[in-house]
Amino acid sequence: MMNLILAVLLPFLITTAEDQAASNIEVVEIFRVETSEELEAALTDGYPMPWLEEILSDESIPEEDRYWLDCRVRAVIAQDLHIFYDRNGNPVHVEAEWIAPGEDYWRENFMVSPSGKPFLYDSLDRPTNVLSEPGFLVNRFGEEIGQLAMIHSGIRLSRDASIGVTLSGRYQLPDCPVQDTSQLCFACILFSNGTFKEISIGFAGYMYLAISNDGNTIAVTTCVSEESPERSEGTGLLSIFNRNGEILHKYFMTNHPSSSPAVSANGRFVACQQFPVGNSGAFLINGNTGELLQIFGEDILGHYFFFTPNEKYLCIGGLQRPMVFDCEALKEIWTIVMTDDSNISDYRGTNCDNTAQVIAMQTFHESNSGFGVTIRCINEDDSILSETTRSNIQISPDGNFILSQSYDVVRPHFSLNGLLSIPLMISRLSGGE
């Protein structure tokens, strides 16, 4: 399949090192639901639905893409309807306040907030100043696989859900001023047996976390307090830990972090960012050695990082031009060059498949229902192959499927009730060989 760019048709000039699309690529919508009622109706004959069963048995489609699609459809059903399907295809209903994945790409395992459980505050066997209750973990079949000392929307999980990471301490306190340094802040590692380990990082200011899919690499970005002896090294800090909470590497930035870092699947690469006040804003780090591999230019303000599942490519999106970067060759392979009338303030996310030949980019726009995106699949002659309006879009590992979802903007504090999995649209790409 030759290069295909999924893009918003803003006043941008699209550039790439290779041909961007083949004229015979076809994008076909294969499934769409707009409401929970429509999703329930689609499951009348059980799971998988006939269209999905046909795809899952089609050996001409790479197995990894079929598995990814199966996981993602199961995740939509679990999150929206609280229904799983066991290994024999029988429905299993799980009573919960909310159900949600803590890992965004594969979504094989889920956090479950039990119904009717009270919040726990300052319990001796809970993380410091915890604001959310404990919960349990289930796999894609609805089988319980563990417990967490607390669960909320800020927790990031490894792919197998054996370990997670979040914040505890000062940042968990309600109505606590950002500049209040009287409370310690912790990077809190959560294990699936219900235990936890807190790593003191002092005053956090701005603090963000990420974890690799294998769970062995944890990245934390934070401010460096004025009282810290490390302040002379920089005002922002990336710390890389192993799964036991032991510090492996540090990288100092000249300004405080602007949003979450990203870690590639097995921790080979880490990406982080800072507010670029007269300085470059995004960095690529070797996760194994801590070596700085790339400082991106001042026209890159990355509020969104995505590593491809094979760890080869880094996609950067944010408030300025998007980019796909080859982490092995250390070179930029795709971008959009802004024109003078480009509306960069609305730009957000970018992601691609394992070959970087199918690339999705999106923008946020105001609407009556909150934020959404307009995605257009465009051909090399600028003809529109496909268009949708959703606020999240991801591509299967080998680029055969595009999954678009819509997310509600209003979310209850530390709850995933407002994080919707539908509307949902799934499309299939074919041709372009």
Secondary structure as UniProt FT lines:
FT   STRAND          4..7
FT   STRAND          12..16
FT   TURN            23..24
FT   STRAND          26..33
FT   HELIX           36..42
FT   TURN            43..45
FT   HELIX           50..56
FT   TURN            59..60
FT   HELIX           63..81
FT   STRAND          83..85
FT   TURN            87..88
FT   STRAND          91..93
FT   STRAND          98..100
FT   STRAND          109..113
FT   TURN            115..116
FT   TURN            124..125
FT   TURN            128..129
FT   STRAND          135..139
FT   TURN            140..141
FT   STRAND          144..148
FT   TURN            153..154
FT   STRAND          156..157
FT   TURN            159..160
FT   STRAND          163..169
FT   HELIX           170..172
FT   TURN            174..175
FT   TURN            178..179
FT   STRAND          185..191
FT   STRAND          196..202
FT   STRAND          207..211
FT   TURN            213..214
FT   STRAND          218..223
FT   TURN            226..227
FT   HELIX           229..233
FT   STRAND          236..241
FT   TURN            243..244
FT   STRAND          247..253
FT   STRAND          262..263
FT   TURN            265..266
FT   STRAND          269..274
FT   STRAND          282..286
FT   TURN            287..289
FT   STRAND          292..295
FT   TURN            298..299
FT   STRAND          302..307
FT   TURN            309..310
FT   STRAND          313..318
FT   STRAND          323..326
FT   TURN            327..330
FT   STRAND          331..338
FT   TURN            340..341
FT   HELIX           344..346
FT   STRAND          347..352
FT   TURN            354..355
FT   STRAND          358..363
FT   STRAND          365..367
FT   TURN            368..369
FT   STRAND          370..372
FT   STRAND          374..378
FT   TURN            380..381
FT   STRAND          384..389
FT   STRAND          392..395
FT   TURN            397..398
FT   STRAND          401..405
FT   TURN            413..414
FT   TURN            417..418
FT   STRAND          424..430
//
